[in-house]
Amino acid sequence: MDPAFDPSLQDYLRADMSAADLPDLQPLLGARDLLRAFSTLFHGGEESVMVRLLVLRAIGERGQAPDWSPQELREHFAYLEPIKFDTVLGRLRENELLLWDGETQRYRISPVGRQALAAIGLLLQFNREGDELAYVTAQIAAGQAVGRVSADDLQHLLSRLNELREDFDQAVLSGSEHRILRAAGTLQQAWRWIEKGTEIVEDIAADQDLDSVTHRVAQQIGRAQSAMLRQASVFQRALSQLDRHRVHLGASGLSSSDVNRFLRELDIDALAALSEDVLARTAIPAFVLAPIALDVAEYELVEREREAREDQSLPPAQAAPDAEGSPAAATDFQFAERWLDELAALAVDAAGLSELVPQDSFSVSAYRLSLLGLIGDPGAENREGVSAQMARLPLAWKIETEFETVGRAGVAYMSRGRLEALSEEQLRQQRTARRRAPKPDEGEGETAAPKRAKTGHKNKTASADAPAKPRRAKPAKDTA
């Protein structure tokens, strides 16, 4: 008969529903033999379950000789009552957890019983508090090792990670030092398995043969694990904030946290004994409004004394610091002067920017690269200083659209470029081009003079005496 049409199972469903219509029930129906093995082991009271597991595990532990004769079983389990031992042995045999070989007259654990023992053995390895994450991670690691990653196992891991993250967030929001410390301890215990799970999930996400649902769950697990790894810093900030508000009890060396920890370790009777003769009831006048009285008392006892102790006077006047003695004034141009000396000593051949620019750190390297924009500036002829000397260097620099790897001085990569020394002919052509370029204010004087003359003698005198203020022309250079 089809197991999907089992009458006993149909009794649990509505009249218009069938077991074949439930997709989630099909995997359970397909594994009925294995589930029947667990039903045999865990049916009845706790004592009966313990004895069955004891017998089955002892029989399965002898790997070098897996077959047992009845005499060997009686000798090995001599500490059990014979009649009850025969009952346990008969139940395991009837439900096919133990196989009886008529030819050799020996017992052997069935394949289904071996699977049940393996599952129980793995579960017993992670029976401590907080090992549920380790158990689920071990299940996924085993499946990934044999190429059978189950989306259900990944969902279990994702659910447990989300539960832990929710518990950690609630502990931080509560502001309780006890809850935060307990949550930090839980995170410390789970840290090893989170890192192990991260490696496994990375391998699973890199497998292109898995279905899209499994890949999506693996990505969600990766994001949840990243959030868990950041939780340690959140705990540290919360504990630091609580430490600032901790109250120390005089010079005793104790704080409010120590008192809180001591009270938490006491039972109800001890707490009741401590509270005896401590609380006193006082008469409350009916004509006094408690909130208003509390506000007035708080101001008189706290705020008034605080205002009296506060010093609200202005600080004394101080002279401004000497700019010449400032350390910044003495070191403003040292990097620029050093860079100018290196460029002035540059050989005739072209040199790559990745070999010249990076030096010391990222900030110095970026500063050196920005100074290259001054090379060839035509407005530097009337200036002095480091920038003017750099602008008059007989060099040209070019930038390409590609990147090249540097890996030093704090620079990972930069645009590919090179510095080239200009020949005398190229320098002469640049100077000729700058002399031939028309000045921005030329050609406007003749047409603008009559218009300014109409405004009056004062404007005319000012325009005649004041020199024309030239505008800086854009530098013509092959840079990007």
KAGIJO-V423346 format. One record per residue. N is the residue number from 1. PSI is psi in whole degrees, 0 to 359 (NA if undefined). Layout:
BEGIN
n/psi
N/PSI
N/PSI
END
This chain:
BEGIN
n/psi
1/143
2/128
3/339
4/341
5/33
6/122
7/323
8/326
9/327
10/336
11/337
12/352
13/161
14/164
15/328
16/8
17/151
18/152
19/333
20/342
21/359
22/105
23/326
24/342
25/342
26/316
27/326
28/321
29/326
30/339
31/36
32/322
33/317
34/320
35/328
36/329
37/317
38/325
39/322
40/319
41/321
42/18
43/137
44/197
45/170
46/324
47/318
48/321
49/318
50/318
51/318
52/315
53/323
54/313
55/314
56/320
57/322
58/322
59/323
60/348
61/342
62/89
63/328
64/335
65/83
66/344
67/138
68/135
69/158
70/324
71/320
72/322
73/317
74/322
75/321
76/322
77/42
78/341
79/351
80/150
81/128
82/317
83/316
84/327
85/319
86/325
87/315
88/317
89/320
90/323
91/318
92/325
93/320
94/325
95/15
96/29
97/333
98/138
99/138
100/122
101/113
102/333
103/313
104/350
105/49
106/156
107/150
108/144
109/136
110/162
111/321
112/319
113/325
114/321
115/317
116/320
117/319
118/318
119/318
120/322
121/319
122/323
123/323
124/338
125/337
126/61
127/6
128/167
129/132
130/2
131/3
132/325
133/323
134/321
135/314
136/320
137/322
138/322
139/316
140/320
141/320
142/318
143/322
144/330
145/326
146/5
147/23
148/78
149/123
150/134
151/332
152/318
153/321
154/323
155/323
156/317
157/317
158/319
159/318
160/321
161/318
162/324
163/317
164/318
165/322
166/319
167/319
168/318
169/320
170/324
171/320
172/318
173/332
174/334
175/11
176/124
177/324
178/314
179/323
180/318
181/320
182/320
183/322
184/323
185/321
186/318
187/322
188/322
189/323
190/354
191/317
192/319
193/334
194/317
195/319
196/318
197/329
198/317
199/318
200/317
201/324
202/319
203/322
204/317
205/333
206/350
207/117
208/351
209/349
210/159
211/167
212/327
213/316
214/320
215/319
216/318
217/322
218/322
219/321
220/322
221/320
222/318
223/321
224/322
225/324
226/319
227/324
228/323
229/335
230/354
231/333
232/317
233/327
234/317
235/319
236/319
237/320
238/319
239/324
240/320
241/321
242/326
243/328
244/333
245/5
246/138
247/126
248/136
249/83
250/219
251/19
252/344
253/0
254/156
255/176
256/331
257/322
258/320
259/318
260/317
261/322
262/318
263/328
264/332
265/350
266/152
267/183
268/319
269/320
270/322
271/321
272/323
273/325
274/330
275/356
276/137
277/24
278/317
279/137
280/140
281/131
282/157
283/135
284/112
285/132
286/338
287/358
288/129
289/116
290/315
291/319
292/318
293/323
294/319
295/316
296/317
297/322
298/320
299/317
300/324
301/336
302/299
303/320
304/317
305/324
306/319
307/326
308/328
309/342
310/136
311/107
312/14
313/157
314/150
315/157
316/155
317/146
318/147
319/149
320/144
321/150
322/125
323/329
324/331
325/1
326/137
327/334
328/326
329/332
330/345
331/13
332/321
333/12
334/322
335/323
336/319
337/321
338/319
339/323
340/319
341/321
342/319
343/324
344/330
345/11
346/142
347/173
348/323
349/159
350/146
351/142
352/146
353/328
354/340
355/335
356/317
357/307
358/129
359/138
360/287
361/178
362/320
363/318
364/320
365/317
366/324
367/318
368/322
369/323
370/330
371/341
372/339
373/346
374/343
375/128
376/10
377/119
378/341
379/1
380/357
381/331
382/16
383/167
384/163
385/186
386/318
387/321
388/319
389/323
390/324
391/332
392/7
393/140
394/59
395/162
396/143
397/146
398/143
399/136
400/171
401/350
402/161
403/152
404/147
405/134
406/296
407/30
408/163
409/32
410/8
411/120
412/310
413/161
414/167
415/140
416/130
417/176
418/156
419/131
420/139
421/133
422/144
423/171
424/323
425/318
426/322
427/320
428/321
429/323
430/316
431/322
432/319
433/324
434/325
435/326
436/342
437/127
438/142
439/148
440/329
441/351
442/144
443/347
444/340
445/318
446/322
447/330
448/336
449/314
450/325
451/322
452/334
453/333
454/342
455/348
456/166
457/326
458/316
459/323
460/319
461/320
462/321
463/333
464/324
465/324
466/131
467/151
468/135
469/103
470/148
471/144
472/130
473/151
474/136
475/135
476/104
477/156
478/76
479/162
480/NA
END
